[in-house]
């Protein structure tokens, strides 16, 4: 079968590799679409994989082509999206119903073969059926949507709450859509990219702010501070701003992954104390029973039209395009949001 294989730092090849074999408890997926996640970029550009060779891809959908022994809930022909985490099921955290906290997990597209290939084998329990009225192209965005849903569910957001979303990448925009779906009030989105802010405005942001044109300090001179801040950019600047610009007794959720040191000046740190802030992190998108409510909720939002992810799909590529979409994602001022490989495209 064809697969995109990371063979070294900043080296990707389209190769013919063996089609994976089905084993008990697992199913063979004929991959329809696979998205590129921001976490895939260092795996390719910096060789940040657990071993070479490696096939990336953990945001995907497809059709079940073969099932292994002991598979009872999934059948051949099912249209599915797949949760990429493979928890051990045995550690204390798994036993407590906290699979994202597993201490001995595997991960499709990172620690084992991913879906930037014609076929991939996955555990039956990782498959969720895609409703007939939802395209597999849209379903390929289920995994990042569940990350957004999990993030906002880390704190109780009341209907009508004033929310600030820092970052208008894929997760930031999916967070915006999820906030709209749960009935949040005013939503302000901040980013440096005007094209992404334009998308945010079109899909439901009440205000958008580009800090190169209007600082958040100046913006909040004439606007009430948010009750909730959700940081999705993973920038040391926005991670500090999340504390700086939330209202007293407010809530802050950190979703974006840090890439640099985050240093809080004493005065800024004291805002946590004086404002009695509620601060939490959000890691992946899983709960019990596995893979969790996030996955069924995401499918329901998309199938009912409460969330429309189509405006976030920037371009679709073939495996033969190899690293082209990866390069597009890191272009200066790139307007790309979600790029997909169409591998066995749904007709």
C-alpha positions as CSV (number, residue, x, y, z in Angstrom):
1,X,0.0,0.0,0.0
2,X,1.0,3.6,-0.4
3,X,2.1,5.6,2.7
4,X,3.9,8.8,3.5
5,X,6.9,7.7,5.6
6,X,9.1,9.9,7.8
7,X,12.6,8.5,7.3
8,X,14.7,11.2,8.9
9,X,14.7,14.8,10.1
10,X,12.8,16.8,7.5
11,X,12.6,13.8,5.1
12,X,9.3,12.3,3.9
13,X,8.9,9.7,1.2
14,X,5.9,8.2,-0.6
15,X,6.6,4.5,-0.2
16,X,5.0,1.2,-0.9
17,X,4.8,-0.6,2.4
18,X,3.1,-3.8,3.6
19,X,-0.6,-3.5,4.3
20,X,-1.1,-4.0,8.0
21,X,-2.6,-7.3,9.2
22,X,-5.7,-7.4,11.3
23,X,-5.4,-9.0,14.8
24,X,-8.0,-9.9,17.4
25,X,-9.9,-6.8,18.8
26,X,-8.8,-4.6,15.9
27,X,-10.1,-3.5,12.5
28,X,-8.6,-2.5,9.2
29,X,-9.6,1.0,8.0
30,X,-9.5,2.1,4.4
31,X,-8.5,5.7,5.1
32,X,-10.6,8.3,3.4
33,X,-9.2,11.6,4.7
34,X,-6.4,12.5,7.1
35,X,-5.7,15.9,8.5
36,X,-2.3,17.5,9.4
37,X,-2.1,18.6,13.0
38,X,0.2,21.2,14.3
39,X,1.8,18.5,16.4
40,X,2.8,16.7,13.2
41,X,5.0,19.6,12.1
42,X,7.9,19.0,14.6
43,X,7.6,15.3,13.9
44,X,8.4,16.0,10.3
45,X,10.6,19.1,10.3
46,X,12.5,18.3,13.5
47,X,12.4,14.5,13.4
48,X,10.4,14.5,16.6
49,X,9.1,11.0,16.2
50,X,9.7,8.0,18.6
51,X,11.5,6.1,15.9
52,X,12.2,6.0,12.2
53,X,10.6,5.1,9.9
54,X,7.2,6.5,11.0
55,X,3.8,7.1,9.3
56,X,2.1,10.1,10.7
57,X,-1.6,10.9,10.8
58,X,-4.0,10.9,13.8
59,X,-6.9,13.0,12.5
60,X,-8.8,10.7,10.1
61,X,-11.9,9.0,8.9
62,X,-12.5,6.0,6.7
63,X,-14.4,2.8,6.0
64,X,-14.0,-0.5,7.9
65,X,-12.7,-3.1,5.4
66,X,-11.9,-6.0,7.6
67,X,-12.5,-7.0,11.3
68,X,-10.5,-9.2,13.6
69,X,-11.6,-11.9,15.9
70,X,-13.5,-10.7,19.0
71,X,-14.8,-7.6,17.2
72,X,-18.5,-7.3,18.0
73,X,-19.6,-3.7,17.8
74,X,-18.0,-2.6,14.4
75,X,-18.8,-4.3,11.1
76,X,-17.3,-4.2,7.6
77,X,-18.6,-1.2,5.7
78,X,-19.0,1.1,8.7
79,X,-18.0,4.7,8.1
80,X,-15.9,5.7,11.1
81,X,-13.7,8.3,12.6
82,X,-11.0,7.1,14.9
83,X,-9.7,8.2,18.3
84,X,-5.9,8.0,18.1
85,X,-5.1,7.4,21.8
86,X,-4.5,3.8,22.7
87,X,-4.5,3.7,26.6
88,X,-3.2,0.7,28.3
89,X,-6.4,0.1,30.3
90,X,-4.4,-1.2,33.3
91,X,-2.7,1.7,35.0
92,X,-4.3,3.5,38.0
93,X,-5.5,6.4,35.8
94,X,-7.1,4.1,33.3
95,X,-8.7,2.2,36.1
96,X,-10.1,5.5,37.4
97,X,-11.7,6.3,34.0
98,X,-9.1,8.9,33.0
99,X,-7.6,7.5,29.8
100,X,-5.9,10.7,28.8
101,X,-3.8,10.4,32.0
102,X,-2.6,6.9,31.0
103,X,1.0,6.4,32.0
104,X,1.7,3.7,29.4
105,X,-0.3,4.7,26.3
106,X,0.3,4.3,22.6
107,X,-0.8,6.8,20.0
108,X,-1.8,6.2,16.3
109,X,0.4,8.4,14.1
110,X,3.1,8.9,16.7
111,X,4.0,5.7,18.5
112,X,2.5,3.4,15.9
113,X,1.5,3.6,12.2
114,X,-0.7,6.5,11.4
115,X,-3.3,7.2,8.7
116,X,-1.2,9.1,6.1
117,X,-1.5,5.7,4.3
118,X,-4.1,3.8,2.3
119,X,-4.8,1.5,5.3
120,X,-4.4,1.5,9.0
121,X,-5.2,-1.0,11.8
122,X,-6.8,0.4,14.9
123,X,-8.5,-1.0,18.0
124,X,-12.3,-1.6,17.7
125,X,-13.0,0.6,20.8
126,X,-11.3,3.6,19.1
127,X,-13.8,3.7,16.3
128,X,-16.9,5.9,16.3
129,X,-19.5,5.5,13.6
130,X,-20.1,8.5,11.4
131,X,-23.8,9.4,10.8
132,X,-25.0,9.0,7.2
133,X,-25.6,12.7,6.7
134,X,-22.1,13.7,7.6
135,X,-19.3,13.4,5.1
136,X,-16.1,11.6,5.8
137,X,-14.2,14.8,4.9
138,X,-15.9,16.6,7.7
139,X,-15.5,13.7,10.0
140,X,-11.7,13.9,9.6
141,X,-12.0,17.0,11.8
142,X,-13.7,15.2,14.6
143,X,-10.4,14.7,16.6
144,X,-9.5,18.4,16.7
145,X,-13.1,19.3,17.4
146,X,-13.1,16.9,20.5
147,X,-9.9,18.7,21.7
148,X,-11.9,22.0,21.6
149,X,-14.9,20.5,23.3
150,X,-12.8,19.0,26.0
151,X,-11.0,22.3,26.6
152,X,-14.2,24.3,27.2
153,X,-15.6,21.5,29.4
154,X,-12.7,21.7,31.7
155,X,-14.5,24.7,33.3
156,X,-18.1,25.4,33.7
157,X,-19.1,28.1,31.2
158,X,-22.5,29.6,31.9
159,X,-24.8,30.6,29.1
160,X,-24.1,34.1,28.1
161,X,-20.6,34.2,29.5
162,X,-18.1,36.6,28.0
163,X,-15.2,34.6,26.5
164,X,-11.8,35.4,25.1
165,X,-10.2,32.9,22.7
166,X,-6.5,33.5,22.2
167,X,-5.4,32.0,18.9
168,X,-7.3,31.5,15.6
169,X,-5.7,28.3,14.4
170,X,-7.7,25.1,14.0
171,X,-8.2,24.5,17.7
172,X,-9.0,28.2,18.4
173,X,-11.6,28.3,15.6
174,X,-13.1,25.0,16.7
175,X,-13.3,26.4,20.2
176,X,-15.2,29.3,18.9
177,X,-17.7,27.0,17.1
178,X,-18.0,24.9,20.3
179,X,-18.6,28.0,22.4
180,X,-21.4,29.1,20.0
181,X,-22.9,25.7,20.2
182,X,-23.1,25.8,24.1
183,X,-24.6,29.2,24.2
184,X,-21.7,31.4,25.2
185,X,-22.3,35.2,25.1
186,X,-19.8,37.6,23.6
187,X,-16.8,35.8,22.1
188,X,-13.6,37.7,21.2
189,X,-10.9,36.0,19.1
190,X,-7.3,37.2,19.0
191,X,-4.7,36.4,16.4
192,X,-1.9,38.1,14.4
193,X,-3.2,36.6,11.1
194,X,-5.9,38.8,9.4
195,X,-7.1,36.0,7.2
196,X,-7.8,33.7,10.1
197,X,-9.5,36.5,12.0
198,X,-11.7,37.0,8.9
199,X,-12.7,33.3,9.1
200,X,-13.4,33.8,12.9
201,X,-15.7,36.7,12.1
202,X,-17.6,34.7,9.5
203,X,-18.2,31.7,11.8
204,X,-19.4,33.5,14.8
205,X,-16.9,35.7,16.6
206,X,-18.4,38.9,18.0
207,X,-15.1,40.8,18.0
208,X,-11.7,40.0,16.5
209,X,-8.5,41.7,17.6
210,X,-5.2,41.8,15.8
211,X,-2.6,43.0,18.5
212,X,-0.4,44.5,15.8
213,X,-3.3,47.0,15.2
214,X,-5.0,47.2,18.6
215,X,-3.4,46.0,21.8
216,X,-5.5,44.0,24.2
217,X,-4.8,46.6,26.8
218,X,-6.4,49.2,24.7
219,X,-9.2,46.9,23.6
220,X,-10.2,46.2,27.2
221,X,-10.2,49.9,28.1
222,X,-13.6,50.1,26.4
223,X,-14.8,46.5,26.7
224,X,-15.6,44.4,29.8
225,X,-13.0,41.8,30.8
226,X,-13.9,38.2,29.9
227,X,-15.3,35.7,32.4
228,X,-13.4,33.0,30.7
229,X,-10.1,32.9,28.7
230,X,-9.2,29.9,26.5
231,X,-5.6,30.0,25.4
232,X,-5.0,27.9,22.2
233,X,-2.0,29.5,20.6
234,X,0.7,28.0,22.8
235,X,2.6,31.3,22.8
236,X,4.4,32.5,25.9
237,X,2.9,35.9,25.2
238,X,-0.7,34.7,25.1
239,X,-0.2,32.4,28.0
240,X,0.6,35.4,30.1
241,X,-2.2,37.5,28.6
242,X,-4.7,34.8,29.6
243,X,-3.9,35.7,33.2
244,X,-3.6,39.5,32.6
245,X,-6.9,40.0,30.9
246,X,-9.4,37.7,32.7
247,X,-11.9,39.2,35.1
248,X,-11.7,38.6,38.8
249,X,-13.1,35.3,39.8
250,X,-12.6,34.4,36.2
251,X,-11.5,31.1,34.6
252,X,-8.5,30.3,32.4
253,X,-8.0,27.1,30.3
254,X,-4.6,26.4,28.8
255,X,-4.9,24.3,25.7
256,X,-2.0,25.4,23.5
257,X,1.3,23.5,24.0
258,X,4.2,25.6,25.2
259,X,7.3,25.9,23.1
260,X,9.2,28.5,25.2
261,X,9.6,29.4,28.9
262,X,6.7,31.2,30.4
263,X,7.8,33.7,33.0
264,X,5.2,35.4,35.2
265,X,6.3,38.7,36.8
266,X,5.3,38.9,40.5
267,X,2.6,41.5,39.8
268,X,1.1,39.3,37.1
269,X,1.2,36.2,39.2
270,X,-0.5,38.0,42.1
271,X,-3.5,38.5,39.8
272,X,-4.1,34.8,40.3
273,X,-4.3,35.3,44.1
274,X,-6.0,38.7,44.2
275,X,-8.5,37.7,41.5
276,X,-9.0,34.2,43.0
277,X,-8.7,32.8,39.5
278,X,-9.7,29.3,38.4
279,X,-6.9,28.0,36.2
280,X,-6.7,24.6,34.5
281,X,-5.0,22.8,31.7
282,X,-6.6,20.6,29.0
283,X,-4.9,17.6,27.6
284,X,-6.3,15.8,24.5
285,X,-10.0,14.8,24.4
286,X,-10.9,11.6,26.3
287,X,-13.2,10.6,29.1
288,X,-14.9,7.4,30.2
289,X,-16.4,5.3,28.8
290,X,-13.6,5.5,26.2
291,X,-13.2,7.4,24.0
292,X,-15.7,9.7,25.8
293,X,-18.6,12.1,25.5
294,X,-16.5,14.5,23.5
295,X,-16.6,12.2,20.5
296,X,-20.3,11.6,20.5
297,X,-21.0,15.3,21.2
298,X,-18.7,16.3,18.3
299,X,-20.5,14.0,15.9
300,X,-23.9,15.3,17.0
301,X,-22.9,18.9,16.7
302,X,-21.7,18.3,13.1
303,X,-24.5,16.0,12.0
304,X,-27.2,18.4,13.3
305,X,-25.5,21.5,11.7
306,X,-24.9,23.1,15.1
307,X,-21.2,23.1,14.1
308,X,-20.1,23.5,10.5
309,X,-16.4,22.6,10.0
310,X,-16.4,23.0,6.3
311,X,-15.2,26.7,6.4
312,X,-12.0,25.5,8.2
313,X,-10.9,23.1,5.4
314,X,-8.5,25.2,3.4
315,X,-7.2,22.7,0.9
316,X,-7.2,19.0,0.1
317,X,-4.1,17.1,-1.2
318,X,-3.1,13.6,-2.4
319,X,-0.5,11.4,-0.9
320,X,1.5,12.1,-4.1
321,X,1.9,15.7,-3.0
322,X,4.1,14.3,-0.2
323,X,5.4,17.2,2.0
324,X,3.7,20.1,0.1
325,X,0.9,20.7,2.6
326,X,3.4,20.6,5.5
327,X,5.5,23.3,3.8
328,X,2.3,25.4,3.2
329,X,1.5,25.3,6.9
330,X,4.7,26.9,7.9
331,X,4.8,29.6,5.2
332,X,5.0,33.1,6.8
333,X,1.6,34.5,7.4
334,X,0.0,31.3,6.1
335,X,-3.8,31.5,5.9
336,X,-4.1,27.7,6.0
337,X,-6.3,26.3,8.7
338,X,-7.0,22.6,8.1
339,X,-5.2,20.8,5.3
340,X,-6.3,17.2,4.5
341,X,-4.9,14.4,2.5
342,X,-7.7,12.7,0.4
343,X,-6.5,9.1,0.3
344,X,-9.5,7.0,-0.7
345,X,-11.8,9.9,-1.4
346,X,-15.5,9.5,-0.6
347,X,-17.6,9.8,-3.8
